[in-house]
Amino acid sequence: MNALQPNTVLKKTEKGAIAIRDRDRSLGPRARTVLILVDGVKTAAQLSAVGQDAAQGMELIQQLLAEGWIEVAGSAATPAAAAPSSGGAAPVARAAPTRDLKLAIRAACRNLESFMGMGADPLSLQLEKCTSNKEFEAKVREIQQLLTRTHSDKRAADFASAALGA
């Protein structure tokens, strides 16, 4: 198999989209997380940050490619600012104030998973169903209320602030 370039942009195949929609549990937790994050915008380098290290992340991506869950969408220029951090914990992703809906949803899902682990999957799936910024904002506020009841006001406010770019 050819080596996957870090600037390769990946997208879900129909098989991958159905697996997420139907909550297919045939994938391991990390591979499922990578599949959820594949959006046709992120590069292999950005997605590889999900693994315990970049090499493990790239192995997960190669596995998803080989099994037909994702496919190559193209390649992107790799500005230095887009390169993933190589040390420490992954930074919390924040949505841009004038946000692209898909990117905002992905960032919010990543924040939820960072906060809740695999327990974030049902909430992430709800976020992924949003089709407008208004719907996304309403869903973020709904999740914020849930997090306030189940965790703490501060954690819930931090999630909403990061998701809405406030």
N, C-alpha and C positions, 0 to 999 in steps of 0.2 A: 504494500500500500504506500502511495506517495506521502511524503511528509506534508502535513498541513501547515500552511504559512500563518503566522500570527495575525496578519491583516486580512485574512479571509473572513468574509461576512457569511453567517450561517442563517438558515431559516428552517422552520419546521416543515416536514413533509405532511401530506394528508394523514398518513399513519400517525405521525407525532402529534398533530393537532387533535385527532380523534382520541389518542391516548390521554391527553391532558383533559379534554372535554369529558370523557367517560371515566376519568380517575383510574386509569389502568395501573395496576400495582405490579406489573411484571418487571418494572425497572427498579433498581436499587435506589435508595433515598438520594444520594448525590447525583446519580445520573438523571433522576426525575427532576431534581432542582435545576440542573443544567438545561434540560429540555424545556422547562417552564420559562427559563430566562432567554432562550433562543427566540429572537424577534425579527430577524431580517435586517437588523441595524447593528447589533453588537458583533465585534470581531472575535475570532477564536482566542486571541490574547485576553480580551475582556472577560470572556466566558470561562477561561481556564482558572480564573481567580477563585472559582467555587471549590476546587479541590484543596486538599491540605497543602499542596504546593502546585506550582504551575505544571510540572510534569504529570502529576496525577490528573489535573484538570484537563490537560491535552489528551490523556488516555481516555477519559470519559467522553470527550468530544469525538475521538476516533471511533470509540465503541458505538456511539449514537449514529455516526455516519455509516459505519459498516452494517449496522442492523436496520438502516433505512428510516430512522426516526427523524433525522435532519438531513439537509443537503446544502451544498454550497450555493450562496446567493450572489456572490461576487467578491470583490476585494475593496478595501477602503484605504485611503491614505492614513498613515499612523502618526499623527502629531504627538509630540512628546507628552502633552497634557493628557492624552487619551491612554497612555501606557499604564497598565495596572501597577499598583504599589508592590514592591518586592519584599518589604519588611513589615513585620507586625501584623495586626489584624486588618482585615479589609475595611477600608473607610466606609462610612455610612453614605449610601448614595442619596443625593438630594435631587428633587425635581427642579427644573429651571422655572423662574417666575412666569415666563411666557412659555408654557410647556407643550411639548409634543406629547399627545395623549399616550401613545405606546411607550415612550420612554418613561413617562411619569408612572405608568402602571408597573413597569418593570422595576423601577427604583423603589416604589412602595412595596412591591412583593419581596424584594431583596431585604428591605428594612424589616418587614414582618418576620421573615425567616431568621434574620439575625437576632431578632428579639424573642421569637417564640420557638424557633427550631422547626421540626417537621409539623408541629401543631398549627403552623401558619397556612398549610396547604388549602384548607377549605376557604379561608378568608382570601387567599391569593386568587383562587378560582373565581370568587365573587368579583374581585377587582378586575380580573381579566375579561369579564363580561361587559364592562363599561364601554359605551360607544360614544360618549361625549364628555367634555371636560366637566360640564354641570353634573352629569351622572357620577363621574369619578369623584368629584368633591363631596357629593352627598354620601357616597359609599365610604369615603375616608372618614367623614364625620360619624357615620354609623359604627364603623370599626373603632373609632376613638372612644365612643360611648361604651362599647363592649369592653375595650381594654381598661377603661376607667373602672368598670364594675369588677373585672377579673384580676386586674393587676394594680396599677397606681395611676393617680391623676398625672403625675409628671411623665411617666413612661408613655401614657396615652397622648399627652400633649406633644411630647417629643416626636412620636410617630406622625401625628397630624401635621406638625410644623415641617418636618422633613418631606412628607408626601406632597404637601401643598406649596412648598417652597417659601413659606412665610418666615 
